[in-house]
Amino acid sequence: MLNPGYHYDVCIAIVSEDSYEYRFIDNEWIKKYVSTKKQNKERQMLMHGDSPNTGRFWMNGIISFEDAMISHYDGAPDIVSIYDYHE
């Protein structure tokens, strides 16, 4: 439970979990094979657009990241990025 009077930042992060490559097929992620590509161990974070805000605000409803996009660069398909679709 959050303290209603304190201010909090809310974010989502992408962290590489393992060395496998996955494909999104028929609405599910399928583990394909062990990647031979260099893993990016850097944590990528996307701050919620309403951050910072009070604990009261965050506990008052559903927190949504509906504008978040996960994508890769065309020039470097092994690099995955997360960003706000409306920025």
C-alpha positions as CSV (number, residue, x, y, z in Angstrom):
1,M,0.0,0.0,0.0
2,L,1.2,3.5,-0.9
3,N,1.3,6.4,1.5
4,P,-1.5,8.7,0.2
5,G,0.5,11.9,0.9
6,Y,3.8,10.8,-0.5
7,H,4.8,11.4,-4.2
8,Y,5.7,8.4,-6.3
9,D,7.0,7.8,-9.9
10,V,5.5,4.9,-11.7
11,C,7.3,3.3,-14.6
12,I,7.7,0.1,-16.5
13,A,11.0,-1.5,-17.4
14,I,12.3,-4.0,-19.9
15,V,15.0,-6.3,-18.7
16,S,16.5,-9.2,-20.7
17,E,15.3,-12.3,-18.9
18,D,17.3,-14.9,-20.7
19,S,19.3,-15.5,-23.9
20,Y,16.5,-16.9,-26.0
21,E,14.8,-15.2,-29.0
22,Y,11.1,-15.1,-29.1
23,R,8.5,-14.6,-31.8
24,F,4.9,-13.3,-31.3
25,I,2.8,-15.9,-33.2
26,D,-1.0,-16.4,-32.9
27,N,-1.3,-14.0,-30.0
28,E,1.4,-15.7,-27.9
29,W,5.2,-15.5,-27.4
30,I,7.0,-18.6,-28.7
31,K,10.6,-19.4,-27.6
32,K,12.5,-20.1,-30.7
33,Y,16.2,-20.6,-30.0
34,V,19.2,-19.4,-28.1
35,S,20.4,-16.1,-29.5
36,T,23.9,-15.7,-30.7
37,K,23.6,-12.0,-30.6
38,K,25.2,-9.8,-27.9
39,Q,22.6,-9.2,-25.2
40,N,21.8,-5.7,-24.2
41,K,21.9,-5.8,-20.4
42,E,20.8,-2.1,-20.1
43,R,17.5,-1.5,-18.3
44,Q,15.1,0.5,-20.3
45,M,12.4,2.4,-18.4
46,L,9.3,4.3,-19.4
47,M,7.9,6.8,-16.9
48,H,4.1,7.0,-16.7
49,G,2.8,10.3,-18.1
50,D,1.2,11.2,-14.7
51,S,4.4,10.8,-12.7
52,P,5.3,12.0,-10.2
53,N,2.0,11.9,-8.3
54,T,0.6,11.2,-4.9
55,G,-0.1,7.8,-3.5
56,R,-3.7,8.8,-3.3
57,F,-3.8,9.4,-7.1
58,W,-2.1,6.0,-7.9
59,M,-4.4,4.1,-5.6
60,N,-7.5,5.8,-6.9
61,G,-7.8,3.8,-10.2
62,I,-6.2,1.5,-12.7
63,I,-2.7,2.4,-13.9
64,S,-2.4,2.0,-17.6
65,F,0.5,2.1,-20.0
66,E,-1.7,1.9,-23.1
67,D,0.5,4.3,-25.0
68,A,3.7,2.3,-24.5
69,M,5.3,0.8,-27.6
70,I,7.9,-1.9,-27.7
71,S,9.9,-1.9,-30.9
72,H,13.3,-2.6,-32.5
73,Y,15.4,-0.4,-34.7
74,D,15.4,-1.3,-38.4
75,G,19.2,-0.9,-38.5
76,A,19.8,-3.0,-35.4
77,P,17.0,-5.6,-35.0
78,D,18.7,-7.0,-31.9
79,I,18.1,-3.8,-29.9
80,V,14.6,-3.5,-28.4
81,S,13.3,-0.1,-27.2
82,I,10.3,1.0,-25.2
83,Y,8.8,4.5,-25.7
84,D,5.6,6.5,-25.4
85,Y,3.6,6.2,-28.6
86,H,2.4,9.8,-28.3
87,E,5.7,11.5,-27.7
